[in-house]
């Protein structure tokens, strides 16, 4: 199957057009609160209706559409090791592991607070597991002070892995720190200044707003040319309309406003359309990431991004379950598979998360790696050509023969068939005789093996590590830790 023309789509072309027009109308007639002076001034100079007292902007549709056209259709998400840099082309799909969890579910199933060693371990784990394309630190220990925490997370990931690393936009100082850290790593690796090993996520503050701190951070990154992932987090029924179409239209409007701001700062800067949206659960008052509405909104985001000719980001793999088990497996498989089939470029939170992203699990990170592999095999589809149709093989074997020893089988079985490493396919007697171990138990062995034996392909030079550690010590002292 050619995935370039066979994405699963939940909107008709007319639906896409209507959502786009509704979003333009929201931006032009209702507007957004953008409480950052530079944003207000740039919008004012560009012809938007700006109320400097209320800090709101109403943006002409033409201004939005003209600036959306400036966004490149693809860009490179640079890793410190160029071998692992990613082509964010809007066609291929990439996955990342757990991120920002406050807690860890350990091998015994007990929940505990995350600590610094977990960040090192999750970084090494996602660096080693082949189906995570983007390295993640896994946890945000609550014992760490703001300012230090964000720098620690970014530095830990860069030191302990080779894959690309995502940055964050908490505030302007956080952005300046991340840029400094990325420049230290780029210098050590001989990377050009315009290829910093960083892309950042910027969430909006639904409905139709953002904070001065987040906008200042976006500004710092945009001035430096760092690729941006702008991701509205609309809670349908709470911070957005209860209807999925209405929540989508609002999310598109929020994205458009922030993407336009980024283009006003730095025309041509790469921007991805992200989605952290779902249906607000009115019973539990959480935003469930395992809900089918979250998957619908991710797939719709991919469609809207293709309409604008840019890459997309969705949320998949994160489960609302509080422990490993059937719920966690079902939610992770469905969301990752649908993100892949829907054409999402970057699937964030794709593995290892429980408790509505509040907890990370080493075992689930391993199992989800296998779930992602299975999803990729389904998305790859069926290759049909003269060799795979195998007429000559069938003719040679004939009725009542077998294909077990044929060269054709040896040639294709590893690429045509998914071969699990954790999931079990033995019959019951063999499985029981081998100890009757579950996927979770087998994943514990793989976690231990990786953490005991995994070596980075290309470690950072010692001098760069010392410089990063000194920078982190300075942040620790400044934070009062």
N, C-alpha and C positions, 0 to 999 in steps of 0.2 A: 504493500500500500504506500502511495506517495503522500506522506503526512502534510506536504505543502498545500494540498488541495482537498484534504479530507478531514479537517477538524470537525469535531462535534459541536454544533451551534445551537444555542437555545433561543436565539432571536432571528426573526426574518430580516431581510434587508430593509423592509419598511419599518420594522421595529427599531432597528439601529438608527435610521434617519429620524424617527420620532423622538427617541431618547436624546439624540444629539440636539435637536431643535429645542426640546424642553430644557435641557441643560443650559443652552445659550440664553434662553429666556430667563432662567433663574439668575444667571450672572448679570444680565442686563437690567431686569426689572426689580429684582430683590436685592442682589448684591451680596457681598461678603464683608465681614469684619476682619480687617488686616491691620492690627494695631502696632505697626512698625513704620517709623517715619520714612525710611528709604522706599518702602513699598508704596506708601501713599504718594510720595513725590513722583516716583517713576510712573505710576498709574495716571496721576494728574497730568504729567507732561505728555503722556501718550494719548490723552483724550478721554480718559474715563471720568465718570462723575464721582468726585471724591469729597466726602464730608470729613474734614480734618478734625472736627470736634468729636464726632461719633466714631471716627477711624474706620469708616466704611467706604467701599468702592462699588460702583455699579459699572460694569465693563461692557462696552459695545460689542456686539457679536462679531463685527468685522475685525476688531482688535484681537479678540481671542483667536479667530480662525486664521488670521495672518501670522500670528505667532506660533500656532500649532504647526504650521507648514515649515517653520524653521527647525523643528526637532528632527535630528537625523533618524533614519529608519533603522539603523544598527550602530553599535559601538562595541568596543572591547572593554570588558571588565578585567582589568589587569591584576594578575597575581604577582607576588614578588618573584616567583619562579615562572618565567614566561611559558613554560610547558603547560601550565594549568590555567592560563588566561582563557577567558570565555568569549565567544562571539555572540553577543546579545542581538540576535538577528530577527527576533519575532517569530521564528519558526522552530528552532531547537528548544528543548526544555531542560532546565537545570534545577537541582534540588539542594537544599541545605538542611542541616540537622537542628537539634534543639538550641534555643537561644533565649536568654533573659529569664530563665526560671529561677524562682527564689528558693525552691526546695528540690531535693533529690529523693527519688524512691530507690532504696538500695536493694541488693540481691535478696534480702529476706522479706521484701515487701514493705519495710518500714519507711516512713517519711521523716526526713531530717532536713535541717537548714543547710543550704549550699555553703561550701567553703572554697577557698582559693584553689586547693588541689583539684577540685572538681573541674574548674576552668581549664587547668592544664590537661586533665584526663580526657574531657570531652573534645578539646582541641586535637589531641593526638588520635582519638578514636575516629572523629570525622575526617581527619587527614588520611587515615589508613583505609577506611571503608570505601570501596570503589564507586558506589552509586551516589555518594554525596559529592557534588561538584564544588560546593562552597563551604569553607571551613567555619565552624561556629564554636564559640566558647561555652555554650550550653547554659551557663548560670550567671546570675547577678547576685552575689552574696549580700544579704541585707546588712551584714556587719561592716560593709565598706561605705565610706562617706561619698556623697555626690562630688563629682569632680575627679576624685581618685578612681572611682568605680569604672567610669566610662573609659578612662585612659588604660586602666588595668585590663579591661576586657579586650580592647583593640590590640594592645601590646602582647598579651598572652597568646592570642590567636596567631599573630605574625611570627612570634618566636617559635611556636610549637607546630607549625605546619607550613606547607607549600602552596596550598590552594588559595583562591581569592577570599577576601575578608570584607564583610559589610561593616560600615561605620554608622553612626547615629547623629541625630540633630537635636540634642536636648537644649542647647543654648549656644551662644556665640563662642564662649570660651571652650566648650567641648569641641566645637568645630575647629577652632584654631589649634587645639591640642592634637586632634586627629590629623590635621594637615601637617603639623610639625613631625608627628610620628611617621606618617607616610613618607615624608621627605627624607627622614633619617634612613628608613629602609631602602628607599629608591637610590639614595647615594651609595649605600653599602652594596647594593646589587648592580650598580652601574646602569640603572634605569633612567631614561630621559625624564626631564621634569614634567613633561606633559603626559606621562604615563604612570601617574602615581598609583600604587596598589591599593585602591579604595573606591568603593561606591557607597553612597549613603541613602538611608531611608528617611523620608520626612512625612510624618503623619499629619493630617489636618485635625482640627478640633471641631467635629461636627456638633451642631449643624452650622455650616457656612461660616466658619471662623478659623482662626489660629491664634497662637500666643505670640507675643513679641519675641520671646526667647527662641521659639522654633523658627520664626521668620528671620531672625538675625542669623541663626545657624545656617539656614538655607542660603542666605545672602553670602556668608563667608565661603561656603562651598562653591556657589555659583561663580563668584568672582575668581576663584581658583580653577574653575573648569572641571570640577569633580562631578562625575555622573550622578544624577539624582533619581531616586525612586520615590515618587510622590504617591502616597497611599492613604486615601480617605478611610475612616473607620466609622462608617454609618451603622448605627444600631436601629434596624427597621422596627419601628414601634416606640422608640425612645428618643434617639437623636436624629431620626429621620422618619419619613412616612412608613406606615406599617406594610404597605404594598411593596413588593419587590421591585416593580417598575419605578415607583416613586423614589425608593431608596437608591436605585441605580442612577436615576436622573440627577439626584442631589449629589451623589458621589462624583459623577462626571463633571458637574458644575464646579465642585470643590477642586478637582484635579485641574480643570481648565484654568481656573484663576491662578493657582500656584505655578502651573507650567508656564503661563503667560508671564508671571512675575520673573521666573527664572530666565526666560528669553529676553525680557527687558534689561536684565542685568548683563547677560552673556549670550548674545544671539548665537544659536547653533549648539548650545550645550546639550549633551545627551540627557533625555528624560524618559523614564519608564512610567507607565500608568499602573499603579498598584491598587490592591484591594485588600482591606482587612474588615470587610463588611459581613454582617450576618443578621439574622432575625433576633431581636432582643427577646429573651425568654421571660415572659411576664410573670411566671410562677417563681422562678429561682433568681430573677434579676441578674442574670449573667448574659454575656454575649457568646453563645455556643459556637465553637469552631467546628464541631462535628456535625452541625445541622445541615440538612440538604439545602437550605436557603443560602448558606455560606458557599456551597459548591456552585449553585446557580449564579450567584453574584460574581464568583471568580470566573466562571466560564463567560458570563456576559461582559466582564471587564476585558477578557482576552479579545472578544469580538469588537468591542468599542476601540481597543488599542489598534487592532488591525484596520479598522475604519480610518484611523488617524495615521496609519502607517508607522507605528512605533511598537517597541517591545512592551510586555506586560508582566505583572507580578500578581500571584494569587497566594492564598493560604491553604495548605493541605497537610495532612498527616497529624496535625495536633488533635488530640482526643480530649473530650470532656470527662472521660472515665477517671476515677480516682485510683485505679490499680490496673495492672496488666490483666488481659482477659479478652473475652469475645467482643465487648463493646469497643475496647481500644483497637483491636484488630480490624473490626468492621469499619469504624470511622476513618482510620488511617488509610485503608485500602481504597475505600470509595472516594475520598477527597483527593488523594494523590493520583488515582487513575483518571478521575474526571478533569483535574487540572491538566494532566498530560493530554488527554483526548481533546480537551477544549483549546489547546494551543497556548497555555500560559508559558511565558518565557522563563520565569524564575518562580519556583514554588518555595516559599519561605515556611519555616516551621514544619518541614516535611517529615521529620522523624524524631522520635525520642521523647515527645512531650505528652504529659498527662495533666489532669486537673485544670483543664482550660488554660494551658500554657504556664501554669504556676509551678509545675514540677517536671523535672527531667529524669529519665530512666536510661541507664546504660543498656539494659537488656532490650528495651523497646527501640533504642537507637539501632541496635544490630538487627532486630526483626524487621524494622521499617526499611532498612537497607535492602533486605530481601523483597519486601513488598514493592519497593520502587523498581527493583529489577524485574519483577513479574509484570508490573504496570508497563514498563518499557517494552517488554516482549509483546504484550497485547497491542500497544500503540504502533509497533513496527509492522504489524499486519502480516499478510501472506505475500511472499514474492512469487510471482507467476512468470516463468520463462521456460524455454525448451528444456533446460537442464532440471529445473525444479519440478516440472510436470512429469519427468522421469519415465516417459514412454518406453525408452530403450531398456531401462532397468526392469520395468514391469514385464516387458517382452522376454528378457533374458531369464527372469525367475519363473515366470509362467504360473499356471494354476497350482496351488497347494505347495508352493515353495516358500522360502523365507528370504528376508533382506538383511539378516543380521550380520553377515560377513561381507557384504558387498562394499566395494570401494566408494560407491555413491553414499552409502550410510556413513562410512567413516569420514567422508568429505563434509557432510552437512549436519551430523547429529548435534554437534556442539553449538552451531549457530541457529539451527531451525528449532531446537528444543530448549526450553528453559530447564536448567539443572539446579535444583535447590541445594543450599548448603546447611540451612537451619531447619527448614520445614521437612517433615518426615513422610516417606513413601513406603516404608517397610510394612509387611503384613503384621498383624497383631502379635503372632508368636515370636517373630524375629525381633520386633520392637520390644516386647516384654523381656525376652532373653537378654537383650542389650541393656536392660536397666529401666525401660519404660520412661525414658527422659522426654520432657516437654521441650518445645522450641525455646521457651524462656530459660530453661536449665542449660540447654546447649549454647544459647547465646552468652551465658555467663562464662563459659569456657573460652569463647572467642574474645570477649571483653578482656579477660585475664591475659590471654595470649598477646593481644595487641598492646596492652599497657605494659607488659613485661618485655616485649621483644620488638615493637615497632621502632624503626629508625627513620628519621626524616631523609628524604631523598637529597635535599640540599639545605643543610642547616644555615641559618644566618651567620655571617662572620662574627667572631667573638667580640670584635670591637663594636659592632653595631648593637649586639646584645647588651654590652656594658653601657653604651650610651642610652639605650632604651630603659634599662634598669635605673640609671641615674635620673632620667626624666621622671620615671615613676616614683622614685624616692622624693623628688621635689614636689610632686603632686600630693604625695602622702603627707609631707610636712605642712604644705599649704592648707590641707583639709583638716589638720588637727588630729589626725589618727595616731 
